[in-house]
Amino acid sequence: MVYRFAGRMGRVPDSFLDELFRVSAVPGVISFAGGLPGSAYIDVEGIRDAARDVFTDEGRTALQYTTTDGYLPLREFIAGRYRTRLGLPATPEEIQIVNGSQQCLDLIAKIFLDPGDAVGMERPGYLGAIEAFSLYEPEFCSVPLTDDGPDLDRFASLVREHAPKFFYGIPNSQNPSGMTYSDDTRRGVADILEGTDTVFYEDDAFGELFFDGRPRPPVKRYLPDRTVMSGSFSKIVAPGMRIGWIYAPAPILREFNVAKQAADLHSNFLCQAILHRYLATHDLDAHVARVSAVYGRHCRLICDLLDDLMPPGTTHTTPEGGMFMMVTLPEGVSSTEVFSEGVREGVAVLPGVPFYVGGGGEDTIRLNFSAAGEEDIGEGMRRLARVV
Ligand SMILES: Cc1ncc(COP(=O)(O)O)c(C=O)c1O
């Protein structure tokens, strides 16, 4: 039987992830390959109590259909947090709840991209965004990341020459590199986009997870009418709830709402109500500070072990937050061989290749530092150093 799938399915890069999840689940393998928040830091009891209270107090409402834009008290909470944490004048009307911020990537691409349209990205870029955008058959153009964020000269020429419908960036603790834009780069990006009709998509999946607890100014502050932001409770409460949001100017949100309604009517209302109850009765700041401190310790430990154990010629990024860092291997060492040999030695890492649209990254690996415990990190790094 031949199934006549749409041509767009052939445009999605082969995902390495199935293979990755398979090997990461092999007993005895210490994995730095995945992207899971630390399970130990999910407040199961707190969420269970919130769920019980929702079932008791408002079960019949929360188990009904609701509006596409999402539970108003939850949108009020998110808008309030933008106002107090980041000084952005957000209102609940500018927020829409989605099924994990990954859904924003699909829906933004759906409302903006026709086949052949240019879309801009960082290089390396988030694999989940490459996959989501690919289904809409755009032409990718990318700007290499420097220690300060995207190279601004290259960014300016990309915008001038390709006029992308939008540029997708992760200014805070990027996935996969762990890099954070400097304040000047944030302003620079906004200045370059001002007066063009390219939108900036600011994915803020990790903005709450700076090890020093200091929020960085979002690009949206400098470019409010052309910036779409997305955020998520996945890394700060629990990814299984699948609750994220988009914060966007009204004309974009209107189109987004149409696409969201057609896709799934609304995100899981029960989870929205439970999450809101949890947030209203628990101290999110204290929880986030605890999680960030643990990730910061893990990250510093890995950086020190890389410096001590890896052969000369190895370099790595030094993240200020988030869950990922990138290692560049010594010349001639292939990341795919490190992956295969690593699995035999009991350590899993993610080759950087799928993060580079159009090729590249063969000498890079991404390391996750949120999932493995401190006791496994030392042994895992020793195995990795042996393999390299
Ligand atoms: C940069 C980035 N954006 C978005 C997502 C999607 O997360 P979620 O759908 O759980 O909000 C992820 C997941 O790891 C991510 O790393």
The ligand as a Gaussian input file, in Angstrom:
#p B3LYP/6-31G(d) Opt

LIG

0 1
 C       13.483000      26.875000      23.352000
 C       12.273000      26.057000      23.566000
 N       11.087000      26.548000      23.176000
 C        9.952000      25.847000      23.350000
 C        9.967000      24.593000      23.925000
 C        8.683000      23.876000      24.073000
 O        8.356000      23.668000      25.398000
 P        6.853000      23.507000      25.915000
 O        5.999000      23.143000      24.752000
 O        6.917000      22.417000      26.917000
 O        6.467000      24.823000      26.496000
 C       11.181000      24.031000      24.345000
 C       11.234000      22.700000      24.954000
 O       12.254000      22.219000      25.391000
 C       12.370000      24.788000      24.157000
 O       13.558000      24.314000      24.520000

